[in-house]
Amino acid sequence: MDKVQAFRSRVMHFPDDQANSDKPNFQYLEDAVLLVKNGKIESLADAKDMAQQGFDLQQCLHFPKQLIVAGFIDPHVHAPQMDVMASFGEQLLDWLEKYTFPTEIKFSDKQHSEQQSARFVNSLLANGTTSAMVFTTSFKHSTDHLFEQANAINMRLIAGKVMMDRNAPDALLDTAEQAKYDCEALIDNWHGTGRLGYALTPRFAGTSTRQQLAVAGEIFKRHPDLWLQTHLSENLDEITWTQSLFPEAKDYLNTYELFDLVGPKTTFAHCIHLNESEIERIATIGCNIAFCPSSNLFLGSGLFNLAKLKSYGIPIALASDVGGGTSLSQFRTMADAYKVCQLQNYSLAAAEAFFLSSLGAAQALSIADHVGNFEIGKEADFIVINPALSDNVHQRVKLCNNIEEELFVYMTMGDERLIERTYIYGEQRYQNNMLTNEPSRSLS
């Protein structure tokens, strides 16, 4: 039997037709009905129009003061690094050695890995993130555990085992041969299962040998429906170090090009210090970039030039990059992005920030056919934002004159406390424990 659900609320989303990405075109309905049938969007329409057509509004779960938006999509985040957040006083390479690698070594213990994977997925939901592209660790079982958790709730998630066979602690290193074996097993077991996808994941060029990067390129070529995720030009010392390891490469991007790792489904995180040639090649090939403002500020890596890179037509999405980033909340990430852009004379509008965290991110990751907005037939991943869950935000929102001002309040003052509910494929998978009442049924 078909399962039909009706949600009545204020609704905002970005339709598929985005002719001008400089100013994303959003649709806002002050009183709307969102119909979900068997986990997919059936319709979105004005509540008054629905009632005039004979629809019984009493069927709806009613969120009269809340705002429903498409679930957030995080294009770059590290599942094992939640305990790395708030680690003091180092830049990238030292920070990896001192904090990140020791934390990831703990995932050799399968029980710890399983528990932390569950914690990570639950934390995504609590922050309103309904899809993500995720780094796990170099231990194959950590990727299995993450996929198990996501699959159990039918979550759309892309992830991959970290490939790393040099320049890291021995306890974390694999080999080119082991990485090939592990990746192929994970692809066979998980890629295309439910709503899951596999991403080949060399951590960055400096922690993989040429042999391992070649293995990744061979698998990528054999499986063109896979994703590939890695880091690029995050830190000036990292760039110098990479050039010393690959003297044959003309620049950092070329270390990946040499091994056929660059394509339309390649996600490069950071990209702060690209040269002009690298920018042009990324734009020509159609790779996408994960903009990670929180971690770039926290680690002192530099300022991402959103306006410039956007002008080349490069798909860009907004990423938390936990644990260099200091929160899984896309609201907090948006706030940091606004500040980064302000320092470069570019004012990031709220609509654009929300776009880069929803439909824009879905487009960048090549999953916009499935998620990112409320177009008919797409998967019903969405969140309910409730300003009343924060006194300061609630008071500030009362002073807003329109939805754009309201969104700006959320992106600059908001955090995970504003997420009232998170729905995955039409099913409620998170409810804020500050809530005391169930949503009402519509009476008019």
Summary of the structure (lengths in Angstrom):
residues: 444
radius of gyration: 21.4
end to end distance: 27.6
largest distance: 70.2
contacts: 1611
relative contact order: 0.16
helix: 41%
strand: 23%
